[in-house]
Amino acid sequence: MNGLIQGVKGLLSFLSAPLIGALSDVWGRKSFLLLTVFFTCAPIPLMKISPWWYFAVISVSGVFAVTFSVVFAYVADITQEHERSMAYGLVSATFAASLVTSPAIGAYLGRVYGDGLVVVLASAIAMLDICFILVAVPESLPEKMRPASWGAPISWEQADPFASLRKVGQDSTVLLICITVFLSYLPEAGQYSSFFLYLRQIMGFSPESVAAFIAVLGLLSIVAQTVVLSLLMRSIGNKNTILLGLGFQILQLAWYGFGSEPWMMWAAGALAAMSSITFPAISALVSRTAEPDQQGVGQGMVTGIRGLCNGLGPALYGFIFYIFHVELDAPPDGNGDTPVHTQAHLQLLPQSSIIPGPPFLFGACSVLLALLVALFIPEQPHLGLRPGSWKKHSSPHGHPHSLRPPGEAKEPLLQDSNV
């Protein structure tokens, strides 16, 4: 059921994220920020009302639950180019901070007061978030880049969800970036869906140890995406930071795959925290490469590919676990509570399988391919073209500061680059 839900949601996000980003380039960020946050949080109250409605709504919500593309385009609107990597790191770090705190809070409240309070509290926080956007978040897109009203005409090409996909193949830089994102995030999405269950069922972690692992990994990720990312971007540059993050991800996945002791999981977790610098660095590169009025569609393509990986990754990892006979389902203990692992099974693990985690090794190979593709991404895809780079595709016979011609939508999304 979880794989089906994530698959549908991921496919819908893949199709809608570039479209939502493109429309935010025309109509502004704030309205679409409200829309995406609302649909991301809308399924929460249905958990207690009707599980089937919850499954249905969370699947369909993938059409609008693409908050990251709008948020990153918002950041690009209000920051200078040299500030964006740090800003994207802060956005990703606050997301990591929520992953550190919310599972522990939800588990404690659910155990003491019941799941009903958890759902009510989560719904209240979601409403608070929407109110905060309405009251405190200003519109970031400059007025001169938006039409006079919401009634401004939108062509079919602007509304076509496959238009941005066609543009991917027309520009070598964005094509390389998208392939890198797909190959690196596919194993990451699969890992998120199964890794903590893998720790419990295969590595013998207790629930408390899993919670501690999540907390430590989240704290290290916050440090990596703020302090470390800022230092690396200034010292070795955008492209080399991406390559370094992918290198850490390869080592982490390989260690997960071959590791058979709990301490190995902890050590690999530190590498996983360092690999979290990759996505903010890629988002910074996209914002540098995209034209000023196409930040939304640029970030939307990256978010859409991540959404597609969220649908494919869990199914892929589950299939690989299945064909290698690594069983993540275990019988409950005598009280019918959380599954337990016997010491005998842990002792049999190294003999029963030379590779305890085959999907993680597949993921390491996928990220290695991403690293090879990323080597061909140019370090300075539009060197010397700003601030007027967005006018590059204007009519060859027109004034250099004239508005774009109607046929420009058929031009590549991002600036051309030689590989």
Disulfide bonds with the S-S distance in Angstrom:
none
